[in-house]
Amino acid sequence: MTVSQCKGSFVTFEGIDACGKSTQIRLLHEFLRKNEVDAICLRDPGTTAISESIRRILLDNKNSAMSSWTELLLYEAARAQLVEEEIRPALAKGAIVLCDRFYDSTTAYQGYGRGLDLDIVRRANEIGSVGLTPDLTFFLDIDPRLAVARKREIGIAEDRLEAEGVAFQEKVRHGFRELQKAEPQRVSFIDGHRAIETIQLEIQSIMMPVIS
Ligand code: ADP
């Protein structure tokens, strides 16, 4: 396939940890580059120096005393910096921006997971995203027990949120499912239990209207 023209689009990837987001982003980025589409990969929280500093505070296991409200506001602060410094300028240049997590994660983790009031989380999300909404979101759905098995296989230490356990991840998964049901036009449900290549082909086919 040859893709000669594209418009700036903001595409986000969501789901519980180890659902396969970064694997799929990397493959999609390779596919877009092969087809000469201008695309960048970012992660939220993170990417900019300021947002990466906030990310370290958020994921540090030493910060077990962190209040859920502080957690919410730190995610929003990291996101505002990312939007202003990276996402908006890239979209203005016409690039496709692939982002590992965005405000749906805040709704799922801090709203459904931590139990913060969903309307307050929604308002906080508006501030943190500086009004920016993804054009397209891929929700990679997997069973939290599979996520645990994948992480065990890689042998990586869990961060502060990953260490919350399967019951917490179930609440977060439920949150993502509710979000997808509420906004099926924007949020594509992707069954993440299948082979990496199968999932990637589905993602590429959904991306076609965005890149052509
Ligand atoms: P995330 O970015 O969502 O945390 P990753 O893409 O890093 O997840 O994937 C976590 C682990 O699971 C990695 O070791 C990756 O190779 C593996 N993995 C990802 N997708 C699949 C899949 N569809 N089937 C089997 N293993 C997978």
Residues whose N, C-alpha, C, O or C-beta is under 5 A from the ligand:
A	BS01	ADP	I16 D17 A18 C19 G20 K21 S22 T23 R150 I154 G192 R194 A195 I196
